[in-house]
Amino acid sequence: MTINDYRIDFPILNPQNNEKRIIYLDSACQSLRPRQVIEAMDRYYTQYPACSGRSNHQLAANVTRLVDDARQQMSKLLGASRVEEIIFTRNTTEGINLVANALDFNPGDIVLIGGKEHNSNLIPWQMLVKRRGIQLKILHSHADGSFDLSAFELALSEGVKLVSFGYTSNLDGVTLPVEQIIKLAHKKGALVLLDAAQAAPQRKINVRALDIDFLALSGHKILGPSGTGVLYGKYKLLDGMNPFMVGGDTVASSTYETCEFLPVPEKYEAGLQDYAGIIGLGAAARYLQSVGFDAIQKQEFLLNKIMTEGTNDIQGLHLIGPADPALRGGIFTFYVDGIDSHRIALMLDQMANICVRSGQHCVHSWFNAKGIKGSVRASTYFYNTQEEIELFVENLKKIRKVL
């Protein structure tokens, strides 16, 4: 299939649905959704709007079957050993918080994270410093944003309990050498949690082959509904942890004094779930695999190369991350001397309906440490075209001339 064949599946990109041409370059924040995902959710509300696993009637049976299928699809997408290792969450943030609150931490335990982590992989650990007395260590990258493997090995010698890194950075698109990281961490007895919110949309992940302990992702970045996500965990680890959100659907039985928790994954999925969203997430996993990760990476590199080469003569433009576009996936983040990043984003929107993100991208700690007020992030996906990127470059140059 061609890019245009895929674009027809996305209502906002389909010219038959919209006269106004939108150039969407904000997929690192949230991907667009194909009609297959939207229709799957719509069928839930119109054909079987019931609960999963609770009632004994045909509508509930349909929902239970489709939720189970969605779990199977996510298990297949990630290469899990068993479907029970897939826990449905609202997003990556909830997945990381689940591990932070369910894993047994003692005072003095060390958690090691990177220096450009999303707030979702920083703040939960800061809270544990206050509540449980853990130690939080920060591992900084090289100047170009690439991973410092030597510094990582040195840090592991301190007796780290958990390593928690962003697999691919939402700031600059750099992907970590996770295979080496996991092997080194396990050799020193440390567990590994990966924030795969930015990696899952663009690369094939096999949690079993990589020997990943925990991995969290968001549905809204992999063509799925907002408010959906997955936490993968090795069954043995999940089985040995205590849930931190409890109540309905987490227990097999209870008395006024005690309760008996259900097995994994149910004991971590408290309350009535977003069944429409979960079913839509299953449809998104199918669609993503039909596109193929090789095709996605090839298109992202091509478009990033056009952006990089097309803007290298813009006076005062500073690229965040490695110079080589092949190392930044679909992310092109920059700032321009003397021009507010929000102003650039607004002008791109007003001049040419180009949607980008501006600000500090939930990585405030990195920006504050560098003394940089903010940046503009243009992020592509497989449904973007060369023509759209050329228009982005052209309009960015116009803005620079004006400002």
Residue pairs with C-beta under 8 A, 6 or more apart in sequence:
3 299
3 382
3 383
3 384
3 385
6 34
6 291
6 382
6 383
7 13
7 14
7 383
7 385
8 14
9 34
9 35
9 36
9 287
10 32
10 33
10 34
10 35
10 383
11 17
11 18
11 35
11 38
12 18
12 22
12 24
12 32
13 22
13 24
13 32
13 383
15 21
20 353
21 353
22 353
22 355
23 352
23 353
23 354
23 355
23 384
23 388
23 391
23 392
24 32
24 355
24 384
25 354
25 355
25 356
25 378
25 379
25 380
25 384
25 388
25 392
26 355
26 356
26 357
26 377
26 378
26 379
27 201
27 221
27 330
27 379
27 380
27 381
27 384
28 170
28 173
28 198
28 221
28 330
28 331
28 357
28 377
28 379
29 357
29 379
30 220
30 221
30 226
31 201
31 220
31 221
31 222
31 223
31 381
32 223
32 381
32 383
33 223
33 224
33 225
33 280
33 284
34 223
34 284
34 287
36 283
36 286
36 287
37 223
37 224
37 225
37 280
37 283
37 284
37 287
38 280
39 283
40 279
40 280
40 282
40 283
41 225
41 276
41 277
41 279
41 280
43 279
44 63
44 66
44 275
44 276
44 279
45 276
47 62
48 58
48 59
48 60
48 62
48 63
48 66
49 59
50 57
50 59
50 60
50 62
50 63
51 60
51 63
51 272
51 275
52 60
52 63
52 64
52 67
52 273
52 275
53 60
53 64
53 67
53 249
54 60
54 249
63 275
63 279
66 275
66 278
66 279
66 282
67 273
67 275
67 278
67 279
68 83
69 282
70 88
70 278
70 279
70 281
70 282
70 285
71 83
71 86
71 88
71 265
71 282
72 83
72 282
73 281
73 282
73 285
73 286
74 80
74 86
74 230
74 281
74 282
74 285
75 82
75 83
75 85
75 86
76 285
76 289
77 200
77 205
77 285
77 288
77 289
78 86
78 205
78 206
78 207
78 215
78 230
78 232
79 205
79 206
79 207
79 208
79 209
80 86
80 207
80 208
80 232
81 208
81 234
81 235
82 235
84 235
84 238
84 263
84 264
84 265
85 207
85 232
85 233
85 234
85 235
85 238
85 264
85 265
86 230
86 232
86 265
87 95
87 98
87 230
87 231
87 232
87 233
87 238
87 264
87 265
87 268
87 269
88 228
88 229
88 230
88 265
88 269
88 273
88 278
88 281
89 95
89 98
89 216
89 228
89 229
89 230
89 231
90 227
90 228
90 229
90 274
91 197
91 218
91 219
91 220
91 227
91 228
91 229
92 118
92 120
92 195
92 196
92 197
92 216
92 217
92 218
92 229
93 120
94 216
94 229
94 231
95 214
95 216
95 217
95 229
95 230
95 231
96 120
96 121
96 124
96 164
96 193
96 195
96 216
97 120
97 124
97 244
98 231
98 244
98 245
98 268
99 193
99 214
99 216
99 231
99 233
100 124
100 125
100 127
100 128
101 124
101 244
102 241
102 242
102 243
102 244
102 268
103 162
103 191
103 237
103 241
104 241
105 111
105 128
105 132
105 134
105 161
106 132
106 133
106 134
107 132
107 133
107 134
108 133
108 134
108 135
109 132
109 134
109 135
109 161
109 162
110 134
110 135
110 136
110 137
110 158
110 159
110 160
110 161
110 162
111 125
111 128
111 134
111 135
111 136
111 137
111 160
111 161
111 162
111 163
111 164
112 137
112 138
112 139
112 155
112 156
112 160
112 162
112 163
112 164
112 190
113 121
113 122
113 125
113 136
113 137
113 138
113 139
113 163
113 164
113 165
114 121
114 138
114 139
114 140
114 141
114 165
114 166
114 176
115 138
115 139
115 140
115 141
115 365
115 366
115 369
116 141
116 145
116 166
116 169
116 171
116 172
116 363
116 365
116 366
117 164
117 165
117 166
117 195
117 363
117 365
118 166
118 170
118 195
118 197
118 361
118 362
118 363
119 362
119 363
119 364
119 365
120 195
120 197
120 362
121 164
121 165
121 166
121 195
122 365
125 134
125 136
125 164
126 136
128 134
128 136
129 135
129 136
134 161
137 155
137 158
137 160
139 148
139 151
139 152
139 155
140 148
140 151
141 147
141 148
141 174
142 148
144 321
144 322
144 323
145 169
145 171
145 172
145 174
145 320
145 321
145 322
146 174
146 322
146 327
147 174
147 176
147 177
147 181
149 177
149 180
149 181
152 181
152 184
153 184
156 163
156 184
156 185
156 188
156 190
157 188
159 188
160 185
160 188
160 190
161 190
161 191
162 190
162 191
162 192
162 193
163 181
163 185
163 190
163 191
163 192
163 193
164 192
164 193
164 194
164 195
165 176
165 178
165 181
165 192
165 193
165 194
165 195
166 176
166 194
166 195
166 197
166 198
167 175
167 176
167 178
167 194
167 195
167 196
167 198
167 199
167 205
167 215
168 174
168 175
168 176
168 196
168 198
168 199
168 202
168 203
168 329
169 175
169 198
169 321
169 331
170 197
170 198
170 331
170 361
170 362
170 363
171 320
171 321
171 331
171 333
171 361
171 363
171 366
171 377
172 320
172 321
172 322
172 328
172 331
172 333
173 198
173 304
173 321
173 327
173 328
173 329
173 330
173 331
173 332
173 333
173 379
174 321
174 322
174 327
174 328
175 199
175 203
175 327
175 329
178 194
178 210
178 212
179 210
181 192
182 192
182 210
182 211
182 212
183 211
185 191
185 192
186 192
186 211
191 213
191 214
191 237
192 212
192 213
192 214
193 213
193 214
193 215
193 216
194 212
194 214
194 215
194 216
195 216
196 205
196 215
196 216
196 217
197 216
197 217
197 218
197 221
198 221
198 329
198 331
199 205
199 217
200 217
200 218
200 221
200 222
201 221
201 222
201 223
201 288
201 296
201 381
202 293
202 296
202 297
202 300
202 329
202 330
203 293
203 297
204 293
205 215
207 215
207 232
212 232
212 234
213 233
213 234
213 237
214 231
214 232
214 233
214 234
214 237
215 231
215 232
215 233
216 229
216 230
216 231
216 232
217 229
217 230
218 228
218 229
219 225
219 226
219 227
219 228
219 229
219 230
219 277
219 280
219 281
219 284
220 226
220 227
220 228
222 284
222 285
222 288
223 284
223 287
223 288
224 277
224 280
224 281
224 283
224 284
224 285
225 274
225 276
225 277
225 280
225 281
225 284
226 277
227 274
227 277
228 274
228 277
228 278
228 280
228 281
230 281
231 268
235 264
238 264
238 265
238 268
239 263
239 264
243 250
243 261
243 267
243 268
243 270
245 268
245 270
245 271
246 259
246 261
246 270
247 270
247 271
248 270
248 271
248 272
249 262
249 266
249 269
249 270
249 271
249 272
249 273
250 261
250 262
250 266
250 267
250 268
250 269
250 270
251 259
251 260
251 261
251 262
251 267
252 260
252 261
252 262
253 259
253 260
254 260
261 267
291 382
295 382
296 381
296 382
297 329
299 380
299 381
299 382
299 384
300 329
300 330
300 380
300 381
300 382
301 325
301 326
301 329
302 386
303 330
303 380
303 384
303 386
303 389
304 325
304 326
304 328
304 329
304 330
304 331
304 332
304 380
305 325
305 326
306 386
306 389
306 390
306 393
307 325
307 332
307 378
307 389
307 392
307 393
308 319
308 323
308 325
308 332
310 389
310 390
310 393
311 317
311 334
311 393
311 396
311 397
314 336
314 396
314 397
314 400
315 400
316 336
316 337
316 338
316 339
316 400
317 334
317 335
317 336
317 400
318 334
318 335
318 336
318 337
319 332
319 333
319 334
320 333
320 334
320 335
320 375
321 327
321 328
321 331
321 333
322 328
325 332
330 379
330 380
330 381
331 377
331 378
331 379
332 377
332 378
332 379
332 380
333 361
333 375
333 376
333 377
333 378
334 375
334 376
335 341
335 372
335 373
335 374
335 375
335 376
336 344
336 376
336 400
338 403
339 399
339 400
339 403
340 373
340 374
341 358
341 359
341 373
341 374
341 375
341 376
342 358
342 359
342 374
343 403
344 356
344 358
344 376
344 396
344 399
345 356
345 357
345 358
345 376
347 395
347 399
348 354
348 355
348 356
348 392
348 395
348 396
348 399
349 355
349 356
351 395
351 398
351 399
352 391
352 392
352 395
354 391
354 392
354 395
356 376
356 377
356 378
356 379
356 392
357 376
357 377
357 379
358 374
358 375
358 376
358 377
359 374
359 375
360 366
360 367
360 374
360 375
361 375
361 377
367 373
367 374
367 375
378 392
380 389
